[in-house]
Amino acid sequence: MLRISAHQAYFEVEDDGPGFDPTTVPDPTHDENIEIPSGRGIMLIKAYMSEVAYLPPGNRLSMTYRRG
């Protein structure tokens, strides 16, 4: 799903996988996780989006970006 207006963009993405718990993904900015390749996408999404929600069972992601 995609909705775009002059002030915000809303995206919803879903896949057929079993889902996951994003709180269990290691923080890639911690020294002990620098070499681990997972978690960077989640970090970038959180950095650039105004709102992020992983919907149960964790295979659907909604993101909102607001201007200004």
Sequence and secondary structure as in RCSB ss.txt:
>XXXX:A:sequence
MLRISAHQAYFEVEDDGPGFDPTTVPDPTHDENIEIPSGRGIMLIKAYMSEVAYLPPGNRLSMTYRRG
>XXXX:A:secstr
 EEE SSEEEEEEE SS    GGGS  TTSGGGTT  SSHHHHHHHHH SEEEEETTTTEEEEEEE  
